C-alpha cells in the first residue's frame, strides 16, 4: 500500500469501528400493573439500549404479552446496579 494511503486506510478503519454498536449490558427498572384485580410490581429487565425512552418502547410489548401494563421506567443502568435491585424486584428480577 502506498505511504500516502496508509493514513486514509487507518482513518477509515477507525470510523468503521466507531460506527459499530457497543456490546455493553444494560438494564432498566420499571413499575407495571394489571387490572381487575389491581396488581402492581416492580421489576428489573435487560434491555438492548441504555436509554429510558428506548427501554420503555422495548419493555411495553414484553409486559403486555404477559398481561401487564408498563407504568414507567424508573431508570437505566449497567450491571453494577443489578445486585442492589435484586431483592426489591424479587420474582420480577430479569423475568421480562
NUVO-826771 format. One line per field, with one value per residue: residue number from 1; x, y, z of N, C-alpha, C, O in turn; residue in one letter. Coordinates in nm, 4 decimals, decimal comma. Example, Ala and Ser with C-alpha at 12.3 -4.5 7.8 and 13.67 -1.06 7.14 Angstrom:
// residues 2
resi <- [1 / 2] $
nX <- [1,3190 / 1,2850] $
nY <- [-0,5690 / -0,2250] $
nZ <- [0,7800 / 0,7080] $
caX <- [1,2300 / 1,3670] $
caY <- [-0,4500 / -0,1060] $
caZ <- [0,7800 / 0,7140] $
cX <- [1,3200 / 1,2900] $
cY <- [-0,3300 / 0,0030] $
cZ <- [0,7800 / 0,7870] $
oX <- [1,4236 / 1,3409] $
oY <- [-0,3319 / 0,1138] $
oZ <- [0,8465 / 0,8039] $
resn <- [A / S] $
//
This chain:
// residues 96
resi <- [1 / 2 / 3 / 4 / 5 / 6 / 7 / 8 / 9 / 10 / 11 / 12 / 13 / 14 / 15 / 16 / 17 / 18 / 19 / 20 / 21 / 22 / 23 / 24 / 25 / 26 / 27 / 28 / 29 / 30 / 31 / 32 / 33 / 34 / 35 / 36 / 37 / 38 / 39 / 40 / 41 / 42 / 43 / 44 / 45 / 46 / 47 / 48 / 49 / 50 / 51 / 52 / 53 / 54 / 55 / 56 / 57 / 58 / 59 / 60 / 61 / 62 / 63 / 64 / 65 / 66 / 67 / 68 / 69 / 70 / 71 / 72 / 73 / 74 / 75 / 76 / 77 / 78 / 79 / 80 / 81 / 82 / 83 / 84 / 85 / 86 / 87 / 88 / 89 / 90 / 91 / 92 / 93 / 94 / 95 / 96] $
nX <- [0,0854 / 0,0649 / 0,2453 / 0,1025 / -0,1626 / -0,1895 / -0,2494 / -0,5120 / -0,6404 / -0,6156 / -0,7702 / -1,0222 / -1,0660 / -1,0842 / -1,3168 / -1,5049 / -1,4970 / -1,5865 / -1,8486 / -1,9735 / -2,2069 / -2,2044 / -2,1342 / -2,2346 / -2,3787 / -2,7106 / -2,9679 / -3,3025 / -3,5054 / -3,8419 / -4,1980 / -4,5033 / -4,8473 / -5,1492 / -5,4945 / -5,8076 / -5,8184 / -5,6537 / -5,3087 / -4,9735 / -4,6316 / -4,2760 / -3,9951 / -3,6957 / -3,5319 / -3,3445 / -3,2338 / -3,1906 / -3,0803 / -2,9274 / -3,1143 / -3,3738 / -3,6260 / -3,6103 / -3,5974 / -3,8527 / -4,0097 / -3,9237 / -3,9841 / -4,2646 / -4,4225 / -4,3268 / -4,4104 / -4,6854 / -4,7506 / -4,7626 / -4,9781 / -4,9459 / -4,9286 / -4,7068 / -4,6110 / -4,4111 / -4,0655 / -3,8150 / -3,5421 / -3,2291 / -2,9439 / -2,6146 / -2,4520 / -2,3489 / -2,5480 / -2,7248 / -2,7223 / -2,8022 / -3,0697 / -3,1911 / -3,3226 / -3,5464 / -3,6859 / -3,7463 / -3,9410 / -3,9685 / -3,7257 / -3,5230 / -3,7145 / -3,8729] $
nY <- [-0,1174 / 0,2187 / 0,4814 / 0,7214 / 0,6454 / 0,5045 / 0,6572 / 0,7311 / 0,4818 / 0,3943 / 0,5872 / 0,5340 / 0,2784 / 0,3313 / 0,4909 / 0,3033 / 0,1176 / 0,2826 / 0,3176 / 0,0804 / -0,0926 / -0,0658 / -0,3274 / -0,3316 / -0,4291 / -0,3604 / -0,2492 / -0,2015 / -0,0570 / -0,0830 / -0,0075 / -0,1836 / -0,2785 / -0,4711 / -0,4960 / -0,5551 / -0,8126 / -0,5276 / -0,5296 / -0,4681 / -0,4352 / -0,4182 / -0,4296 / -0,5603 / -0,5557 / -0,6788 / -0,4709 / -0,3602 / -0,1135 / 0,1531 / 0,3701 / 0,5631 / 0,6153 / 0,4392 / 0,2003 / 0,1952 / 0,1664 / -0,0846 / -0,2524 / -0,2308 / -0,3901 / -0,6471 / -0,6822 / -0,6507 / -0,8793 / -1,0639 / -0,9821 / -0,7490 / -0,3944 / -0,1469 / 0,0967 / 0,2896 / 0,3523 / 0,3559 / 0,4012 / 0,3509 / 0,1372 / -0,0047 / -0,3297 / -0,3014 / -0,2048 / -0,4080 / -0,5944 / -0,4464 / -0,4055 / -0,6478 / -0,7855 / -0,6210 / -0,6436 / -0,9109 / -1,1822 / -1,0680 / -1,0023 / -0,9771 / -1,1164 / -1,0379] $
nZ <- [0,0000 / -0,0889 / 0,0777 / 0,1122 / 0,1237 / 0,3575 / 0,6016 / 0,5358 / 0,5117 / 0,7769 / 0,9073 / 0,7968 / 0,8954 / 1,1713 / 1,1746 / 1,0902 / 1,3025 / 1,5086 / 1,4374 / 1,4952 / 1,7066 / 2,0631 / 2,2892 / 2,5481 / 2,8595 / 2,9534 / 3,1681 / 3,2921 / 3,5426 / 3,6434 / 3,6771 / 3,6840 / 3,6058 / 3,6613 / 3,5886 / 3,7559 / 3,9321 / 4,0805 / 4,0510 / 4,1285 / 4,0288 / 4,0801 / 3,8768 / 3,7187 / 3,4131 / 3,1344 / 2,8756 / 2,5353 / 2,4732 / 2,6436 / 2,7239 / 2,8444 / 2,7146 / 2,4965 / 2,6363 / 2,7520 / 2,5203 / 2,4400 / 2,6585 / 2,7051 / 2,5108 / 2,5785 / 2,8435 / 2,8062 / 2,6631 / 2,8631 / 3,0032 / 3,1519 / 3,2173 / 3,1345 / 3,3574 / 3,4153 / 3,3328 / 3,5587 / 3,5528 / 3,3737 / 3,3694 / 3,4193 / 3,4614 / 3,7159 / 3,8821 / 3,9348 / 4,1587 / 4,3861 / 4,3346 / 4,3192 / 4,5389 / 4,5815 / 4,3418 / 4,3371 / 4,2380 / 3,9892 / 3,8911 / 3,6270 / 3,4784 / 3,2594] $
caX <- [0,0000 / 0,1463 / 0,2509 / 0,0012 / -0,2926 / -0,1914 / -0,3305 / -0,6517 / -0,6896 / -0,6266 / -0,8850 / -1,1442 / -1,0819 / -1,1313 / -1,4558 / -1,5848 / -1,5057 / -1,6672 / -1,9887 / -2,0284 / -2,2747 / -2,1350 / -2,1912 / -2,2456 / -2,5027 / -2,7946 / -3,0865 / -3,3975 / -3,6012 / -3,9709 / -4,3193 / -4,6085 / -4,9724 / -5,2585 / -5,6242 / -5,9166 / -5,7946 / -5,5340 / -5,1816 / -4,8594 / -4,4999 / -4,1506 / -3,9100 / -3,5710 / -3,5229 / -3,2349 / -3,2784 / -3,0849 / -3,0224 / -2,9292 / -3,1868 / -3,5019 / -3,7360 / -3,5956 / -3,6321 / -3,9991 / -4,0615 / -3,8890 / -4,0484 / -4,4107 / -4,4802 / -4,2886 / -4,5001 / -4,8223 / -4,7669 / -4,7913 / -5,0941 / -4,9073 / -4,9188 / -4,5926 / -4,6451 / -4,2980 / -3,9290 / -3,7546 / -3,4073 / -3,1480 / -2,8150 / -2,5306 / -2,4520 / -2,3108 / -2,6673 / -2,8136 / -2,7285 / -2,8775 / -3,2121 / -3,2364 / -3,4191 / -3,6690 / -3,7575 / -3,7875 / -3,9750 / -3,9668 / -3,5866 / -3,4858 / -3,8203 / -3,9229] $
caY <- [0,0000 / 0,3404 / 0,5547 / 0,8261 / 0,5853 / 0,4435 / 0,7348 / 0,7243 / 0,3488 / 0,3922 / 0,6707 / 0,4630 / 0,1688 / 0,3895 / 0,5313 / 0,1809 / 0,0655 / 0,3746 / 0,3046 / -0,0453 / -0,0738 / -0,1122 / -0,4510 / -0,3165 / -0,4768 / -0,2521 / -0,2941 / -0,0969 / -0,0927 / -0,0329 / -0,0420 / -0,2308 / -0,3114 / -0,5464 / -0,4543 / -0,6497 / -0,7176 / -0,4451 / -0,5845 / -0,3852 / -0,4936 / -0,3512 / -0,5298 / -0,5257 / -0,6308 / -0,6425 / -0,4007 / -0,3553 / 0,0210 / 0,2252 / 0,4948 / 0,5443 / 0,6093 / 0,3146 / 0,0920 / 0,1939 / 0,1099 / -0,2268 / -0,3270 / -0,2283 / -0,5085 / -0,7670 / -0,6911 / -0,6674 / -1,0193 / -1,1396 / -0,9224 / -0,6350 / -0,2631 / -0,0708 / 0,2280 / 0,3758 / 0,3067 / 0,4426 / 0,4361 / 0,2506 / 0,1262 / -0,1160 / -0,4458 / -0,2624 / -0,1729 / -0,5233 / -0,6585 / -0,3640 / -0,4076 / -0,7869 / -0,8183 / -0,5433 / -0,6954 / -1,0470 / -1,2712 / -0,9939 / -0,9720 / -1,0337 / -1,2046 / -0,9949] $
caZ <- [0,0000 / -0,0915 / 0,2051 / 0,1195 / 0,1513 / 0,4907 / 0,6970 / 0,4938 / 0,5486 / 0,9228 / 0,9432 / 0,7584 / 0,9906 / 1,2971 / 1,1552 / 1,0850 / 1,4386 / 1,5891 / 1,3976 / 1,5447 / 1,8349 / 2,1825 / 2,3408 / 2,6929 / 2,9191 / 3,0018 / 3,2392 / 3,3303 / 3,6469 / 3,5980 / 3,7511 / 3,5938 / 3,6751 / 3,5997 / 3,6417 / 3,7820 / 4,0405 / 4,0665 / 4,0989 / 4,0903 / 4,0563 / 4,0463 / 3,8159 / 3,6502 / 3,2881 / 3,0458 / 2,7551 / 2,4347 / 2,4644 / 2,7713 / 2,7056 / 2,9128 / 2,6167 / 2,4214 / 2,7287 / 2,7607 / 2,3953 / 2,4353 / 2,7670 / 2,6992 / 2,4473 / 2,6537 / 2,9582 / 2,7563 / 2,6232 / 2,9851 / 3,0677 / 3,2355 / 3,1543 / 3,1846 / 3,4113 / 3,3827 / 3,3535 / 3,6597 / 3,5093 / 3,3063 / 3,4377 / 3,3787 / 3,5507 / 3,8519 / 3,9591 / 3,9470 / 4,2904 / 4,4810 / 4,2999 / 4,3106 / 4,6448 / 4,5613 / 4,2245 / 4,3742 / 4,1265 / 3,8635 / 3,8614 / 3,4966 / 3,4289 / 3,1278] $
cX <- [0,0902 / 0,1350 / 0,1431 / -0,1359 / -0,3020 / -0,2707 / -0,4797 / -0,7130 / -0,7084 / -0,7484 / -1,0154 / -1,1708 / -1,1365 / -1,2777 / -1,5482 / -1,6031 / -1,5926 / -1,8162 / -2,0522 / -2,0957 / -2,1926 / -2,2074 / -2,2033 / -2,3798 / -2,5804 / -2,9227 / -3,1746 / -3,4778 / -3,7302 / -4,0806 / -4,4257 / -4,7322 / -5,0570 / -5,3862 / -5,7130 / -5,8721 / -5,6633 / -5,4145 / -5,0713 / -4,7317 / -4,3885 / -4,0615 / -3,7844 / -3,5629 / -3,4003 / -3,2949 / -3,1604 / -3,0152 / -3,0344 / -2,9869 / -3,3271 / -3,6190 / -3,7299 / -3,6325 / -3,7840 / -4,0595 / -4,0347 / -3,9660 / -4,2002 / -4,4692 / -4,4447 / -4,3837 / -4,6439 / -4,8493 / -4,8001 / -4,9071 / -5,0642 / -4,9036 / -4,8002 / -4,6405 / -4,5345 / -4,1666 / -3,8657 / -3,6153 / -3,3422 / -3,0094 / -2,7402 / -2,5339 / -2,4162 / -2,4324 / -2,7604 / -2,8312 / -2,8129 / -3,0280 / -3,2734 / -3,3436 / -3,5513 / -3,7524 / -3,8089 / -3,8179 / -3,9742 / -3,8262 / -3,5471 / -3,5876 / -3,8659 / -3,8124] $
cY <- [0,1239 / 0,4160 / 0,6606 / 0,7700 / 0,5263 / 0,5263 / 0,7312 / 0,5904 / 0,3394 / 0,4731 / 0,6005 / 0,3460 / 0,2203 / 0,4318 / 0,4098 / 0,1236 / 0,1535 / 0,3612 / 0,1755 / -0,0227 / -0,1291 / -0,2350 / -0,4455 / -0,3706 / -0,3570 / -0,3097 / -0,1739 / -0,1468 / -0,0183 / -0,0692 / -0,0805 / -0,2665 / -0,4064 / -0,4956 / -0,5754 / -0,7907 / -0,6425 / -0,5159 / -0,4945 / -0,4650 / -0,4015 / -0,4595 / -0,4714 / -0,6150 / -0,5873 / -0,5788 / -0,3857 / -0,2197 / 0,0906 / 0,3658 / 0,4717 / 0,5292 / 0,4801 / 0,1946 / 0,0818 / 0,1282 / -0,0398 / -0,3084 / -0,3346 / -0,3518 / -0,6398 / -0,7894 / -0,7170 / -0,8127 / -1,1084 / -1,0780 / -0,8060 / -0,5077 / -0,1909 / 0,0649 / 0,3281 / 0,3034 / 0,4058 / 0,4881 / 0,3220 / 0,2529 / 0,0052 / -0,2270 / -0,4123 / -0,2309 / -0,2906 / -0,5718 / -0,5783 / -0,3646 / -0,5478 / -0,8200 / -0,7450 / -0,5967 / -0,8374 / -1,1329 / -1,2018 / -0,9447 / -1,0492 / -1,1324 / -1,1669 / -0,9409] $
cZ <- [0,0000 / 0,0405 / 0,2187 / 0,1558 / 0,2921 / 0,5929 / 0,6628 / 0,5324 / 0,6996 / 0,9682 / 0,9096 / 0,8532 / 1,1225 / 1,2863 / 1,1529 / 1,2243 / 1,5271 / 1,5579 / 1,4485 / 1,6796 / 1,9498 / 2,2364 / 2,4931 / 2,7407 / 2,9720 / 3,0607 / 3,2709 / 3,4489 / 3,6167 / 3,6973 / 3,6489 / 3,6757 / 3,5918 / 3,6639 / 3,6661 / 3,8178 / 4,0187 / 4,1298 / 4,0466 / 4,1100 / 4,0113 / 3,9877 / 3,7548 / 3,5269 / 3,2093 / 2,9210 / 2,6599 / 2,4252 / 2,5990 / 2,7525 / 2,7609 / 2,8143 / 2,5357 / 2,5085 / 2,7431 / 2,6370 / 2,3856 / 2,5394 / 2,7553 / 2,6301 / 2,5193 / 2,7699 / 2,9131 / 2,7163 / 2,7431 / 3,0645 / 3,1606 / 3,1526 / 3,2174 / 3,2337 / 3,3822 / 3,4030 / 3,4488 / 3,6182 / 3,4345 / 3,3687 / 3,3836 / 3,4821 / 3,6952 / 3,9397 / 3,9842 / 4,0906 / 4,3894 / 4,4541 / 4,3050 / 4,4141 / 4,6234 / 4,4449 / 4,2476 / 4,2507 / 3,9906 / 3,8284 / 3,7351 / 3,4411 / 3,2876 / 3,0419] $
oX <- [0,1825 / 0,0308 / 0,0970 / -0,2176 / -0,4122 / -0,3526 / -0,5638 / -0,8260 / -0,8072 / -0,8211 / -1,1104 / -1,2859 / -1,2264 / -1,3547 / -1,6581 / -1,7141 / -1,6653 / -1,9004 / -2,1746 / -2,0474 / -2,1204 / -2,3300 / -2,1835 / -2,4811 / -2,5226 / -2,9783 / -3,1280 / -3,5140 / -3,7279 / -4,0606 / -4,4373 / -4,7251 / -5,0393 / -5,3862 / -5,6962 / -5,8886 / -5,5743 / -5,4185 / -5,0762 / -4,7243 / -4,4031 / -4,0530 / -3,7694 / -3,5846 / -3,3580 / -3,3946 / -3,0447 / -2,9032 / -3,1404 / -2,9163 / -3,3916 / -3,7017 / -3,8332 / -3,6919 / -3,8383 / -4,1492 / -4,1152 / -4,0083 / -4,2591 / -4,5592 / -4,5249 / -4,4316 / -4,7154 / -4,9604 / -4,8586 / -4,9317 / -5,1497 / -4,8785 / -4,7939 / -4,7037 / -4,5597 / -4,1572 / -3,8632 / -3,5757 / -3,3937 / -2,9629 / -2,7964 / -2,6093 / -2,4501 / -2,4197 / -2,8642 / -2,9438 / -2,8874 / -3,1062 / -3,3953 / -3,4464 / -3,6578 / -3,8754 / -3,9054 / -3,7296 / -3,9788 / -3,8104 / -3,5389 / -3,5516 / -3,8942 / -3,8368] $
oY <- [0,1327 / 0,4153 / 0,6862 / 0,8415 / 0,5008 / 0,4695 / 0,7286 / 0,5860 / 0,2822 / 0,4308 / 0,6074 / 0,3184 / 0,1590 / 0,4105 / 0,4143 / 0,0847 / 0,1024 / 0,3903 / 0,1627 / 0,0575 / -0,2276 / -0,2434 / -0,5471 / -0,3594 / -0,2640 / -0,4067 / -0,0600 / -0,2643 / 0,0956 / -0,1494 / -0,0196 / -0,2829 / -0,4202 / -0,4565 / -0,6816 / -0,8811 / -0,6889 / -0,5564 / -0,4499 / -0,5516 / -0,3202 / -0,5693 / -0,3499 / -0,7359 / -0,4719 / -0,6272 / -0,3972 / -0,2113 / 0,0873 / 0,4660 / 0,3722 / 0,4394 / 0,4184 / 0,0984 / -0,0287 / 0,0446 / -0,1136 / -0,4206 / -0,4361 / -0,4141 / -0,7331 / -0,9006 / -0,7961 / -0,8624 / -1,2155 / -1,1165 / -0,7681 / -0,5120 / -0,1757 / 0,1395 / 0,4372 / 0,2072 / 0,5260 / 0,6013 / 0,2102 / 0,3570 / -0,0767 / -0,2199 / -0,4876 / -0,2306 / -0,2746 / -0,5880 / -0,6365 / -0,3280 / -0,5628 / -0,8778 / -0,8028 / -0,5949 / -0,8791 / -1,1542 / -1,2687 / -0,8555 / -1,1720 / -1,2223 / -1,2545 / -0,9003] $
oZ <- [0,0810 / 0,1060 / 0,3299 / 0,2136 / 0,3406 / 0,6651 / 0,7527 / 0,5810 / 0,7457 / 1,0581 / 0,9876 / 0,8869 / 1,1801 / 1,3799 / 1,2084 / 1,2606 / 1,6123 / 1,6429 / 1,4449 / 1,7595 / 1,9346 / 2,2287 / 2,5597 / 2,6717 / 3,0283 / 3,0093 / 3,2758 / 3,4554 / 3,5701 / 3,7884 / 3,5425 / 3,7975 / 3,4707 / 3,7807 / 3,6062 / 3,7359 / 3,9474 / 4,2460 / 3,9320 / 4,1971 / 3,9200 / 4,0427 / 3,7413 / 3,5357 / 3,2173 / 2,8675 / 2,7002 / 2,3749 / 2,6615 / 2,7641 / 2,7281 / 2,8301 / 2,5094 / 2,4600 / 2,7462 / 2,6476 / 2,3288 / 2,5116 / 2,7924 / 2,6864 / 2,5202 / 2,7924 / 2,9747 / 2,7348 / 2,7270 / 3,1788 / 3,2407 / 3,0322 / 3,3394 / 3,1589 / 3,3313 / 3,4791 / 3,4223 / 3,6460 / 3,4320 / 3,4152 / 3,3109 / 3,5792 / 3,7865 / 4,0621 / 4,0484 / 4,1376 / 4,4683 / 4,5419 / 4,2959 / 4,3788 / 4,6456 / 4,4499 / 4,1837 / 4,1676 / 3,8873 / 3,7451 / 3,7368 / 3,3650 / 3,2059 / 2,9283] $
resn <- [X / X / X / X / X / X / X / X / X / X / X / X / X / X / X / X / X / X / X / X / X / X / X / X / X / X / X / X / X / X / X / X / X / X / X / X / X / X / X / X / X / X / X / X / X / X / X / X / X / X / X / X / X / X / X / X / X / X / X / X / X / X / X / X / X / X / X / X / X / X / X / X / X / X / X / X / X / X / X / X / X / X / X / X / X / X / X / X / X / X / X / X / X / X / X / X] $
//
